[in-house]
Each structure stands twice: as structure tokens, then as C-alpha cells.
Amino acid sequence: MATMNFGGVDENVVTREEFPLEKAKETLKNDTIAVIGYGVQGPGQSLNLRDNGFNVIVGQRKESKTWQKAIDDGWVPGETLFEIEEACERGTIIQYLLSDAAQIQLWPTVKKHLTAGKALYFSHGFGITYKERTGIIPPADVDVILVAPKGSGTSLRSMFLEDRGLNSSYAIFQDATGKAFDRAVSLGIGVGSGYLFETTFKREVFSDLTGERGTLMGAIQGLMLAQYEVLRENGHSPSEAFNETVEELTQSLMPLFAENGMDWMYANCSTTAQRGALDWMTPFHDATKPVFEKLYKEVASGNEAQRSIDTNSKPDYREGLEKELKELRESEMWRTGAVVRKLRPENN
């Protein structure tokens, strides 16, 4: 583990150089990694581990749609693909990658296979942080660890295939064997992390829920929609409003500040754009910071978690979710977006 300085603050990180793939494979050479769930994170993590030479099996419900997806991805029923309970029995490391709601539902099944010395692995701190609400309380004689890639499972896989790494956080909740750190870091390297930075289960879920509801998804959609609506209300066409709101941001500017930072992106825009951005940055900050403060308090209090648990456990949850997503998909802004994407040069 190395100490690196981020913006004047020291943090513990683990890089591929100090913990190479060969060391990770040696650490886990006697382990069977059972990846439970093949939805969001499961495919990317399991395929990367398999391609990196680890002993991996997948546990998935046989009647589910993703059972066939797993077969299509090369997992073999009875050899590397099993029903969830059998995979849990076979695995010495259980990667619990189901949705938060499904983790709660399946916990009694998984718990009975957590025998002494095994490891229980998460990619989200939700189940453990809110254990009084979720009921996910692991036995005292197993390691409980976390590796949380900072992106979707799809991105983790695509970046792996491009020989790049997606940064991840790691955390140790319970070290029963004395090997929890080495197990967590080995798995982090194995799933394709660029580097790993230290966190806790609580900090991971607090930052993750805030980010998802904030700049990663909720806030960015709210901001873009507000600007799009103002442009449309003032006579701009859907195409013009979408290009100025979404297309230029995602296709032109995001790659610039992803490469070298916001100051570098500003420096590579016109002086008119620079002046306006610097002037309006503070009003937007002042207007939105109270919303983020309220959001963080709701996350820290457990209210956000409880809303998710209550909503996602309803029998008609997926129908209601699809209705909301359909409304978003069929809004004018995103119907315009579908046309704009088709007109990109790479699609013609």
C-alpha cells in the first residue's frame, strides 16, 4: 500500500505496480470465486477474473433471462455455471453482486453457506452499512470485504478489453482470517481496477448514493432538462436545444476535462466561453449546494436507503420502474437525442 497526495490530502492507494496480477493470482490460487448474480456488475467482474486466470464460477437462477446470457458468455452449466445455492456451497469467496433488494431476499440462502474462513465480497456498501434495515449480518468467522469499481460493469469490461483500468475503492469490514486485505486487493486487481483507493463500507455507500442522485445521474438530468426547457421556451428548435445542452457536453467537452482537468478544458474554449463559465460557476454552486447538503443528510440518516428498500420490495416494482423510464425515454429531449445520435458520423 502506498500513500499518495490528492489535492493536499494523503490517501492510501494500491497500484498494479506494487500488487501485480501474478501476486493476486498467487494469493487466490486455492480459492474458488463464486460470482452471485449476472446483472449489472456480475458479467464484467466474472469475465475479467476468468480472462485474468482466476478460478471463477457463476451462480444464477436457472429460470432467469441472464442464465442464457451467462451461457452465451461462455459459462458452462454444471462446470462453471450453477444455481445460486450450489455456487455458494462451492465458492470460498462469494461475490454478492445481486441488486440491493435481491441481496436482502436471498440472504438466508447465502448465509448458511458462509462457513468459517470464507470471504463475503460486495461491490456496494448498502447491505452491510444498513444491516439493521437489510438483515444482512455476516457470521463473525468470515472475511467481509468490498471492491467498488467507479463505473458500470459494462465500462469495467470494455476498458479491460482495451487494456485500461477502471479505478475502484476497497474496504475491509471484517478480517476473520488475517487475509482480508490481500483477498480484497487481489480481487480488485483481478476484476480490472486501474488503482484501488481505501474507503469504508459506510463512506462507499454514502458517496455512491449521493453521486447517483447527484452529478452522476439525478442532478445532471435535472440540470440538462432545465436548460433544454428554457431554450425551447425561448424559441430554439429541439435539435439546437439538445446539441447545446447534451451533445456538446458529452461529445466535445467531457473528453477535454477528463483528459487534463477543468482548467485545461476552459483554456481550450473561447475567451467568451471562459468568461461566462467563470462568472456563472458561483451562482450555480450557491444554488445547488443546499440541495446536495440535504441529499447527503438523507443518505446519512438512512432515509434514502429505506425508500429504496420499500420501493424495490414491492411486487409491482419493475412495472412502475419501466413506466417512469418510459416517460423519460419518450420525453422530447431524449427522443431528440435518439435522432441526433443516429446522425453522428460514426453511424452513417
N, C-alpha and C positions, 0 to 999 in steps of 0.2 A: 504494500500500500504506500502511495506517495502523497505528499502534501503539496497542493498547488494553490496559487493565489488567484482568486477570481474577483476582480474589481476591488482589491484591497482586503479581501477576506480569505483566510486559509480554509481549504476543504480537503477531505480525504478522497482520493480517486485511485482507481486501479486501471492500468492501461494494458493493452495487448503485449507491449514490450516486456513489462515486468511479470505478467502472468500469461505466457503464451499458450496457444491452443494445445500443444503437446503436454504441457503441465496440467491443463484442465482435463485432458483425456486420461492421463495417468491417475489423477485424483479420483476419477469416477469409473475406473476400469472395471471395478467389481459391482457397479450399480446398474440396475435396470430402471430407466426413466420412463414412468408411465404418464403420458400426457392425457389428462382427462378433459374432454371437450374438444370439438373440432369446428369452432365457430369463428371468433374474431382473432384471438391470439394463437389458438391451437395449431392451425396449419403452418404458419410461419415459423413458430418456435420448434415444432417437431421436425419439420423438413430440414431446417438449418442444422439442428442437432444430428439428424440422420446423415446429412451430407458431410458433416464435420467428423463423423466416425464414432459417435456415441451409440450406446445400446439403448434404443428407444422403441417403445410400443405406444399405441394409441388406444384409449378407451372411449367408446362412443355408443350411444343407444342404437341398436340394430335397426329399429324401425324409423330412425330419423333420416332426413334428407342428406345430412352430412356424412352418414355412413358410406353412401355411394361416392361422395366427394373424396373421402379418405381412400377408398379403393382406387379411384381414378388417379390419385396422387401416388399410388404405388404401395400403399399399406395392404398387407395380405391377411385376410381373415384367418384366425387360428394360428398365425405365426407372428405378425406384428400388429394386428388389429383385433381387439376383443371387446366384448361387452364391458361396461364400466366396472362392474364388480370384479370381474376376473382380472382386468388390468390393474385394479387397486391391489388385489392379492399378489400379483406377480411383481409389482413395482417396489423397489426400495426407496425411490424418490417419486412422490406423487405430485405432479404439476397440476394444480387445481385451477384450470383455466375456463371453467364454465362461467356464465353470467352470474352476477351477484345473487340474483333471485334463485337461479338454479343451484348455486352453491348451498344456499340455505335449505332448499328442498332435499338435496341429495346428501347432506352432511351425515345423517345417521348411517348411511351405507358406507361412506368413505371412512368414517371414524373407526369402525370396527376392524378395518384393515391397517390401521396405523399402529403397528406393533413396535416394540422397543427398538430404537436405533434407526428407524426410517426417517425420512425427511418429508415435510409437507411444504410445498412451494406455491407461492402466489405471485401474480403479476399486478395485483391491486390490493391495497391495504384495507379495503372495505370490510370484509368478513371478520377480520381479527380486530380492527380498531373499534368496530361497533358490535363486539361479540355478545354484549348483553342483549342487544336487539336481534342479532342474527342467530345466536345459539351456537356459533362456531367456536368451540373451546377445545383446543387440541390436548391430547394426553401430555403429561409432563416429561415423558421419556422419548419424545421425538424432536428433531430439529424443525423449527418453523422459520422459513426464510422467504425472501422476496427479491425478485428481479423484475423491474418495471420498465420495458422499452418505452422511450418517449416518442411514441408514434403507433400507428396501427400495425397489426400483424401483416397486412399486405405490404406496407412500407418496409417492415423488417425483412421480409422475404425478398422483395425486389432489390433492396440495397445490398443484401447478401449476395445475390446473383450478379450484381455489378461490382463485387469485391469491395464494398463500402460497409460501414458500420453505423447502426442507429444507437445513439447514446442511451444508456439505461441507468436507473438508480438501483441500489441494492440495500437490503436491510436484514438484520437478524432480530427476530422476536424472541426466539428460544434456542439456546445452544445446549442440547442434551448430550451430544456425543463429543463435544470439543472440536468437531469438524465442520460446524455450521458455516463459518466464514469461507473456508476452502470450497465447500459444496456450492454455496451461493455464487461465488466469483467464477468457479468453473462452469456453472450453468449459464452465467451471464456471458462469458466468453463463447460458450458453445452455441448459444442462440443467435450470436452475431452482433454483440454490442461493440460500438466503437470504443468507448471507455465507460467505466462504471463509477458513479459518484454515490457517496454514502448518504443514507437517509434513515428514517424510522418508518414503521408501518403507518403511524399517525400522520407524520409530515407528508408521506407519499399520498395518502388519501385526501388530506386537506388541500394540498396543492393541486392534485388531479381533479377533484370535484370543482374547485374554484376555476381551474383552467378550462375545463369542458364547458362550464356555464359562462365563462368569461371570454377571453380573447381567442380561444381555440374554436369555439362553436357558437355559443349563445350571444355573446356581445358582438362578435364580428357579423353575424347575420342581422342583428338588430341595427348596428351602425350602417351596414350596406343598404338595408331596406329603407332606413330613414333618408339616406342621401338619394337613393333611387326615387323615392316618392316625391321628394322636394323637386328634383329635376323634372319628373313627369308632370307635376302640378304646375310647373312653370313653362310648359310647352315643349319640352325636349322629347324626342322620339324614344321609344323603348330601346332601340339599338344604341343610340347615343348615350342614354342614361346608363345602360348596362356596361358599355365599354368604359365609360369614365368612372364607374363605381367598382366594377368587379374585374373586368378583363385586363385593364392596365395594371391593376394591383397585383393580380395573380401571375400574369404572364411577363410583365416587364419589371415591376419594382421589387416584388418579393425576392426574386433571384439576386438582385443587387444587394439588398441589406442582409440576405442570408450569406452572401459571399464575404462581405467585409464590414458589415455593421451599418447602422442607420446614418451615421455621419458621412460615410462613404457614398451611400445612396443619395443623400441630399446633395453632396458635392458633384454628383453625376447627373443632376437635374438642372433645369434652367434657373437663373437667378431669381426670376419671378416666382417659380415654384418654391425655391428655398425660402424666400422672404415670407411667403404666405404660410408655409408649413411651420416655420419658427414662430410666427405671430399667433397662429391658431392652435398650436400644440397645447398651450397652457389652458385656454378655455375648455378644450375637450378633456384635459386631465382633471380640471377642477369640477367639471360637470359629472364625470363618470366615477371619480374616486369614491364618493359616498356610496355609490351602488356596489362597488367592489367590496367596500368595508362591510356593508350589510350582507352581501353574499358570503363573505368569509365567516361572519358571525353565525349565519345559518348553517354553514358547513360544520364549524367547530362545535356548535350546540347539539349536532346530531339531527336537526330538523330536516335537512336535505336528505340525509340517509333514510330517515323514517318515511319521507314522502316517496322515495324510490322503492323502498320495501313494500309499502302499502299499495302503491300503484302497480308495481311489477308482479305482485302476487294475485292480482285479480284475474279471474278466469277469462275475461274478455280483454285482457291487456293488449294482446297483439292486434286485435281488431281495432281497438281505439288508437293504438300507435300508428297503424297503417293509415287510418283516416287523417290523423294530423300530418303525417309525412306526405300524404296525397295532396293535402291543401298546400303544403309548402312547395311540392313539386309542380303543382299546377298554377301557382301564382304567376302573375305576368312577368316578374323579374326572372324567375328561373325557367319559364317557357322561352323567354327571350334568350337566356343563357344557352339553352339547348340548340337554338338556331345558330348563335354566334360560334359555339364550339364546332359545329359542322362546317363552318366557313373558314376555320383555321387552315392555313396552307397544308399542314401535315395530313389533313383529312380530305384533301382534294387531289 
